[in-house]
Amino acid sequence: LGPAPATLIYSSPVVYTPAGATDPSVYIGVSSYADCPLVRGRVVQVDATTGAIQHQFYVVPEGCVGGGVWGSPVVDAQDGSLYFATGNGLPCVASPTYNEALIKVRASDLQVVSAWEVPASESSADNDFGSVPTLFSGTATKGGARRSLVGIGSKNGIFYVFDRTNLAAGPVIALHIAIGGTCGECGAGIIAPAAYDGSTLYIAGGAPPGGNGNKGVVDGFDPNALDTPLWIHGTSGILLGAVTAAPGIVVVSEGNQVLILNAHTGDTVATLPPSTGMYYAAPSISHGVLYAADTAGLLTAYSINGA
């Protein structure tokens, strides 16, 4: 999908069969390697059987560069759409550009349905979206009407929540989870994708504002009252991998260890033995076993039955 080393795929592919199709497609985001140099960011739809490219959505016009898609696309089967977010680009005289934006396209042909870009009023040193959208439902605020929502965190430290029917209208609420900054590996901004277990939204980010020395934070939210967290858990390690939710527990990769929290209170249930490497990826849980992979090259399995 592009020449190395300038072109890089950071995320996992998504497989989905769009309406009217008989065979599934594979969707993947394309970005540049650490902005050195910037390439045209895009999402590619590939035939799952043949590997042939079916459609491509370019974030910036031809002749421009940037708008990399680091995170995986997310499929909304309710209306056959695809959500993804983008990073920065260089100034471009052509239009449209969708830098530092959340975008909704049709899964069938990658045509834009709606989009929203971070406004100048909320700009920080780095407004990239390096995360993955999370689909959930709720009223967002007390007394509102229940609706389908989508949320995503930015490197400016804000987790934005939108009504899925109209991204362009702007967020219905913006949650200041972490301090903004250019270095996610240093504890700035939001890189880790959130999780939703059907009743609670779990958001992880970098160092919280006024966080008393914590390098990261995990917050539990009622999707019907997002203005006040149910609980807040500060961490001593950096949070980069996606939040993993299973019945009764929330699991995050915290620097060189894995942390298991009580989903209802945010209290620590268990801390797995530290690794000689770092945990950048999300833990996976299957049949009572937690799997965690680290930068030391180890994949470790832990029994969490009864946790």
Secondary structure, 3 states (H helix, E strand, C coil): CCCCCCEECCCCCEEECCCCCCCCEEEEEEEECCCCCCCECEEEEEECCCCCEEEEEECCCCCCCECCCCCCCEEECCCCEEEEECCCECCCCCCCCCCCEEEEEECCCCCEEEEEECCHHHCCCCCCCCCCCEEEEECCCCCCCCEEEEEEECCCCEEEEEECCCHHHCCCEEEECCCCCCCHHHCCCCCCCCEECCCCEEEEECCCCCCCCCCEEEEEECCCCCCCCCEEEEECCCECCCCEEECCEEEEEECCEEEEEECCCCCEEEECCCCCCCCCCCCEEECCEEEEECCCCCEEEEECCCC
